[in-house]
Amino acid sequence: MTATEGLLVPPGQGRIMQTPAQHVTFKVTGTYSRVASTFEVVVPPGFDVGAHVHTRSEELFYVLEGELDVLAFEPRIRTPDRWQRWESASGNRVVRATPGTVIVVPPGCPHAFANPTDTPAKLFFQASPPPDHERYFEELLEILDGGGPPDQAAIRELRARYDIEQLTPLRHR
């Protein structure tokens, strides 16, 4: 690609990584953008990314299909589990995001999403700056591909290397 050529990624195209816990299609990587990595993520029923926070990264989520419970605020108290019950000092609570919902997460803002339904959900997801989330997804999906319950110690260690402070555990059915 040269400075006078853009990138066009047709539907269904991009580098695909899939495990029973998550399906991620890399649409735009740091090779093509200095601004953000872009992914299409299928979130299976029962998947909970766990509440977490970044000190440097900014993220944008756009729900394409399905429904997700979403958190994007600092809670009054960061309890070690059940982020779905958190509330902010101003009264914000977790919301059910449906298609067309946009969530913007600035650095320092705790956030999470989970699919409590019996139907997969699909997200358009951007993470800035690239390529941290690209590398994170590659390594996370290796951990999740092992089958069985997620190795929480391995996930905590991975997240610590990629500017992700784990607040509650990642879970999937």
Buried (B, 14 or more C-beta within 10 A) or exposed (E): EEEEEEEEBEEEEBEEBEBEBBBBBBBBBBEBBEEBBBBBBBBBBBBBBBBBBBEEBBBBBBBBEBBBBBBBBBBEEBEEEEBBEBEBEEEBEBEEBEEEBEBEBEEEBBBBBBBBBEEBBBBBBBBBBBBBBBBBBBBBBEBBEEEEEBBBEBBBEBBEEBBBBBBBBBBBE
